[in-house]
Amino acid sequence: MTDKRDGLNNPAGISRRSFLSTAAVPLAFQPRQAPPNVVLIVGDDLGYADPGCYGQKDIRTPHVDSLAQAGLRFTQSYAGCTVCAPSRCALMTGRHTGHATVRGNRDPNLALTPEETTVAQIFQKAGYRSGAFGKWSLGTPPDMHALPTRKGFDTFFGYLHQTHAHTYYPEMLWDNEREHYLEENFGGQKGKYSHDLITDRALQFLDQNHDRRFFLYAPFAAMITRLDDSVGKILERLKRYGIERDTLVIFTSDNGPGGLSARQFHSSGPLRGFKRDLYEGGIRVPFIARWPGRIQPGVSDEVFAFWDLLPTVADLVGQPTPAGLDGISVLKALLGKGPAPNGDRHFYWEFHERGFQQAVRWRDWKGIRLKQGAPIELYNLVTDLGERKDLALQEPVIAKKLTGLIETSRTDSPYWPAPASRAGLNSH
């Protein structure tokens, strides 16, 4: 069976509707009584079609593929943005790039505010032990309030901002709130590969906390095969401690693929565009969820985005959802208990590093505006997954609606002004 929205062969042969009907059996899930451990693995620049289970033919990803086989593979999951820092901000805070504090990569030192609540703080309030290992991108000294250890994580090891993470053999990594020097890499040497050190720390966290509720956030930045190996090590450690059935494992990516290799390996699959594009290839990402006995294996075409994670986590662990978020809980969709309560909501993105670009999705329609004042491009993602046929002239009513959504889905920010804001178009 082929899922038209996926553009790939459905290895399980299950559409969302048939999946929901087969998943109608009770799953014995009672989130208030037995919330799970949560492992959240976020690949860096991992394209929609980079894992084998999403169509990759040239790079082997056996551990990610096994995760998908045992879990639920989503075909319409969206990152927070088309570059890393704003995408991770949306993931952590539940706000899309029209309202987030961090809306771009151009200032690696821009930090979360003291008032913003993160996913980790939700877990912390629920009594979880939380650890982050990899790339943070949401605050560096002197903004001490925005360090991971001040935003809900009991421990952190890795890079604080994305520019630092461009180096696989850094002279220093952050260990909680202090600098951890790697003398083996001094003077341009390549003695210690950062990803291996970060993976080791993540495994140590599991060793130390396997007998209590934990949240492990692993925002990795590494080659695909190395990433897959690390996924395998984490899954093996869960199995070793006998806590697989008590642990929800989520695997995704922060944005679309970048670099020349993305074209060589067809990393975007049937989608148009790459990292730094607001076409689907830049923002639609792999998303796999496995929770044995709770999540039935299959494929789902439910639509959701990174900013839905925080309210979903709050729902999962029985904590109140902070006010003023863009996301909603999609826990029912995650568990196969019904569609996400999307109603008539829309999804919004903006990107500041190529001028000012905006995109919106409403139902099956996608609108993109490449610069302020320009008419939008309009695509039907069901009939045109590759976004090749602009229907703005043929569908003027839909084009007008999506233009209105683009113009009213943001609040201005002194750090991220929009050219049209001076004309009063971007009030909210």
C-alpha positions in Angstrom: 0.0 0.0 0.0 1.2 3.5 -0.8 0.3 6.4 1.4 -0.2 9.4 -0.9 0.7 11.9 1.8 3.9 10.0 2.6 5.1 9.5 -1.0 6.8 6.3 0.1 5.9 2.6 0.4 4.2 1.9 3.6 6.2 -1.1 5.0 3.5 -2.0 7.5 0.7 -1.7 4.9 -1.4 0.4 7.3 -3.1 3.6 6.6 -4.1 6.0 9.4 -7.8 5.1 9.2 -7.1 1.3 9.3 -4.5 1.8 11.9 -7.0 3.6 14.2 -9.5 0.9 13.7 -7.0 -1.8 14.6 -5.8 0.2 17.6 -9.3 0.4 19.0 -8.4 -2.3 21.5 -7.8 -1.0 25.0 -4.1 0.0 25.5 -4.4 0.0 29.3 -2.8 3.5 29.3 -3.5 5.6 32.4 -1.1 8.5 32.3 -2.0 9.8 35.7 -1.1 6.5 37.3 1.9 5.3 35.4 3.7 7.9 33.3 6.7 6.5 31.4 10.3 7.4 31.2 10.9 9.5 28.1 13.9 9.4 25.7 13.8 12.2 23.1 16.5 11.8 20.4 16.8 14.7 18.0 19.1 14.3 15.0 20.8 17.3 13.5 20.0 18.2 9.9 18.6 14.7 9.4 16.4 14.8 6.3 12.9 13.3 6.0 14.2 10.5 3.8 17.5 9.9 5.5 16.4 6.9 7.7 15.8 3.7 5.8 12.3 3.5 7.1 11.5 6.7 5.3 13.0 5.6 2.0 16.8 5.9 2.3 18.5 3.4 0.0 22.2 4.2 0.3 22.8 4.7 4.1 21.9 1.9 6.6 20.0 2.9 9.7 19.1 -0.5 11.2 18.5 0.8 14.8 16.2 3.6 13.7 14.4 1.3 11.3 13.9 -1.2 14.1 12.5 1.5 16.3 10.0 2.4 13.5 9.1 -1.2 13.1 8.2 -1.6 16.7 6.6 1.8 17.0 4.5 4.4 15.2 6.0 6.2 12.2 4.5 9.6 11.5 4.6 11.0 7.9 3.4 14.5 8.6 5.4 15.7 11.5 7.0 19.2 11.4 10.0 20.7 12.9 9.9 24.1 14.6 11.9 25.8 11.9 14.2 25.2 9.0 17.3 25.8 11.0 18.3 24.5 14.4 18.1 27.2 17.1 14.5 28.3 16.5 13.4 24.7 15.9 14.8 23.7 19.3 13.2 26.7 20.9 9.8 25.6 19.6 10.5 22.0 20.8 11.4 23.2 24.3 8.9 26.0 24.8 5.7 25.1 22.9 5.8 28.4 20.8 6.2 28.6 17.1 8.5 31.0 15.4 5.9 33.8 15.3 6.0 34.0 19.0 9.2 32.4 20.2 12.1 34.2 21.7 14.7 32.5 19.5 13.6 32.8 15.8 16.8 32.3 14.0 20.5 31.2 14.1 22.1 34.6 13.4 22.8 35.4 17.1 24.0 32.2 18.8 24.0 33.9 22.2 20.3 34.9 22.2 18.7 33.1 25.2 15.4 32.0 26.5 13.8 34.4 29.0 13.6 33.6 32.7 9.8 33.4 32.3 9.7 30.7 29.6 8.9 27.2 30.7 10.6 24.3 29.0 9.7 20.7 28.5 12.3 19.7 31.0 10.8 21.9 33.7 7.5 20.1 33.1 9.2 16.8 33.7 11.0 18.2 36.7 7.8 19.3 38.3 6.5 15.8 37.9 9.4 14.4 39.8 11.5 13.2 36.9 15.3 13.2 36.8 16.2 15.1 33.5 19.4 15.0 31.5 20.4 16.7 28.2 23.4 15.5 26.1 24.2 17.2 22.8 23.4 20.6 21.4 21.4 23.2 23.4 21.3 26.4 21.3 19.0 28.3 23.7 21.4 30.3 25.9 25.0 30.8 26.9 26.9 32.7 29.7 26.5 35.4 30.8 22.7 34.5 30.5 23.0 32.0 33.3 19.2 31.7 33.7 19.0 30.1 30.2 21.5 27.3 30.7 20.1 23.8 30.5 20.7 23.3 34.3 18.6 26.4 35.0 15.8 25.3 32.6 14.8 22.0 34.1 17.8 19.7 33.4 19.6 18.2 36.4 22.6 17.5 34.2 24.0 18.6 30.8 27.0 17.7 28.7 27.6 19.1 25.2 27.5 22.3 23.2 25.7 25.4 24.3 25.3 27.0 20.9 25.1 25.9 17.3 28.3 27.6 16.1 30.3 25.7 18.7 28.6 22.5 17.5 30.0 22.9 14.0 33.3 21.4 15.4 33.4 17.6 15.9 36.7 17.8 17.7 36.3 20.8 20.0 38.9 21.9 22.5 36.1 22.2 25.1 32.6 21.0 25.9 30.2 22.2 28.6 29.8 20.0 31.6 26.8 21.4 33.5 27.9 25.0 34.1 31.7 24.6 33.7 34.0 24.2 30.8 35.3 20.6 30.2 38.6 20.9 28.2 39.6 18.2 25.8 43.4 18.4 25.7 43.5 15.7 23.1 42.0 18.2 20.6 44.3 21.1 21.4 46.2 22.6 18.4 44.0 21.1 15.8 44.4 17.5 17.0 41.6 15.0 16.5 41.9 12.9 19.6 38.4 12.9 21.0 35.3 12.8 18.8 32.6 14.8 20.6 29.6 12.6 19.6 31.2 9.6 21.3 31.8 11.5 24.5 28.2 12.8 24.5 26.8 9.3 23.8 28.9 8.0 26.7 27.4 10.6 29.1 23.9 9.8 27.9 24.5 6.1 28.7 25.9 7.0 32.1 22.8 8.9 32.8 20.7 5.8 32.1 23.0 3.8 34.3 22.5 6.2 37.2 18.7 6.7 36.8 17.3 3.5 35.3 15.5 2.7 38.6 13.5 6.0 38.7 11.5 8.1 36.3 13.7 10.0 33.9 13.7 12.2 30.9 16.7 11.8 28.5 17.0 14.5 25.9 19.7 13.6 23.3 19.9 16.4 20.7 22.8 14.7 18.7 24.9 16.4 16.0 26.7 13.6 14.1 27.0 11.6 10.9 23.9 9.5 10.2 25.6 6.1 10.7 27.2 7.3 14.0 23.8 8.6 15.1 22.1 5.3 14.3 24.8 3.5 16.4 24.1 5.8 19.3 20.4 5.1 19.0 21.2 1.4 19.1 23.3 1.8 22.3 20.5 3.7 24.1 17.9 1.1 23.1 20.2 -1.7 24.2 20.7 0.0 27.6 16.9 0.2 28.1 16.6 -3.5 27.3 19.5 -4.4 29.6 17.7 -2.7 32.5 14.3 -4.2 31.6 12.6 -0.9 31.2 11.7 -0.9 27.6 8.0 -1.2 28.4 8.2 1.6 30.8 9.9 4.0 28.4 8.5 6.2 25.5 11.2 6.6 22.9 10.8 9.4 20.4 13.1 9.9 17.4 13.0 13.0 15.2 15.2 15.7 13.6 15.5 19.5 14.1 15.1 20.5 10.4 15.7 19.3 6.8 19.0 18.1 5.4 21.8 20.5 4.5 24.9 20.3 2.3 25.8 18.7 -1.0 25.4 15.3 0.5 21.6 15.9 0.9 21.2 15.9 -2.9 23.6 12.9 -3.4 21.6 10.8 -0.9 18.1 12.2 -1.9 17.7 13.1 1.8 14.4 15.0 1.2 12.9 12.1 -0.6 9.7 13.2 -2.5 9.7 16.6 -0.8 10.9 19.9 -2.3 13.7 21.8 -0.6 16.3 21.4 2.1 17.5 23.1 5.2 16.9 26.8 5.0 13.8 26.3 2.9 10.3 26.6 4.1 9.2 24.1 1.5 8.4 20.7 3.0 11.9 19.4 2.6 13.1 22.0 5.0 10.6 21.5 7.8 8.9 18.1 7.5 11.0 15.6 9.5 11.0 12.0 10.6 9.1 11.3 13.8 8.9 7.9 15.4 7.4 7.0 18.8 7.8 3.6 20.5 6.3 2.5 23.7 5.8 -1.3 23.9 2.3 -2.3 25.0 1.0 1.3 24.8 1.7 2.4 21.2 0.6 0.0 18.5 3.1 -0.3 15.6 2.0 1.3 12.4 2.0 4.5 10.3 0.1 7.7 10.9 -0.5 10.7 8.8 -1.6 12.9 11.7 -0.3 16.5 11.4 1.6 18.1 14.3 4.6 20.2 15.0 7.4 20.6 17.5 5.5 23.2 19.5 3.0 20.4 20.4 5.5 18.5 22.5 5.3 20.6 25.7 1.5 20.4 26.1 1.7 16.7 25.1 4.3 16.0 27.8 2.2 18.0 30.3 -0.8 15.8 29.5 1.3 12.7 29.7 2.7 13.3 33.2 -0.3 15.1 34.7 1.0 18.6 34.9 -0.8 21.9 34.0 0.0 23.3 30.6 1.4 26.9 30.7 -0.8 29.6 29.2 -0.1 31.3 26.0 1.3 28.4 24.0 0.8 27.6 20.3 0.9 23.9 20.7 -1.8 21.4 21.8 -1.6 18.0 23.3 -1.5 15.3 20.6 -1.3 12.4 23.1 -4.4 10.7 21.7 -2.9 10.6 18.3 0.4 9.4 19.7 -1.3 6.5 21.4 -3.6 5.7 18.5 -6.7 6.6 20.5 -8.1 9.0 17.9 -7.0 11.9 15.8 -5.2 15.0 17.2 -7.7 17.7 18.2 -6.5 20.0 15.4 -9.9 21.4 14.7 -9.4 24.2 12.2 -6.0 25.3 13.5 -3.1 26.2 11.3 0.7 25.8 11.5 3.1 28.8 11.0 6.8 29.2 10.4 9.1 32.2 9.6 12.7 32.3 8.6 15.0 35.3 9.0 18.3 34.4 7.5 17.3 34.8 3.8 15.5 38.1 4.2 12.2 37.3 5.7 10.2 34.2 4.6 7.0 32.8 6.0 4.9 29.7 5.5 1.6 28.4 6.8 -0.2 25.1 6.6 -4.0 24.9 7.0 -5.7 21.6 6.4 -4.1 20.2 3.2 -3.1 23.6 2.0 0.4 25.1 2.2 1.2 28.8 1.6 4.7 30.2 1.3 5.7 33.8 1.0 9.4 34.3 0.0 9.5 38.0 0.8 7.4 40.7 2.3 4.8 42.2 -0.1 5.0 39.3 -2.5 2.0 37.1 -3.3 2.0 33.7 -1.7 2.7 30.4 -3.4 -0.1 27.9 -2.8 0.1 24.2 -2.9 -2.2 21.2 -2.1 0.0 18.7 -0.2 -2.3 15.8 -0.9 -2.2 16.1 -4.7 1.2 17.8 -4.9 3.5 16.6 -2.2 6.5 17.9 -4.0 5.1 21.5 -4.1 5.5 21.9 -7.9 2.2 23.4 -9.0 1.4 26.8 -7.6 -2.4 27.1 -7.3 -2.7 30.6 -6.0 -4.3 31.9 -9.2 -6.7 29.0 -9.5 -7.7 29.1 -5.8 -8.0 32.8 -4.9 -10.3 32.2 -1.9 -7.8 29.7 -0.3 -4.9 32.0 -1.2 -6.5 34.9 0.5 -7.2 32.9 3.6 -3.7 31.7 3.9 -2.3 35.2 3.2 -4.4 36.4 6.1 -3.1 33.6 8.4 0.5 34.5 7.4 -0.1 38.2 8.2 -1.7 37.6 11.6 0.3 34.6 13.1 3.1 36.6 14.6 3.9 39.2 17.2 6.8 41.5 16.4 10.1 41.1 18.2 12.9 43.7 18.7 15.3 40.9 17.8 13.4 39.6 14.9 11.6 42.5 13.2 9.6 41.9 10.0 9.8 44.5 7.2 6.1 44.6 6.9 5.6 45.3 10.6 6.2 49.0 10.0 3.1 48.9 7.8 1.1 47.5 10.6 0.4 44.1 8.9 1.8 41.9 11.6 -0.3 42.7 14.7 -1.6 39.8 16.6 
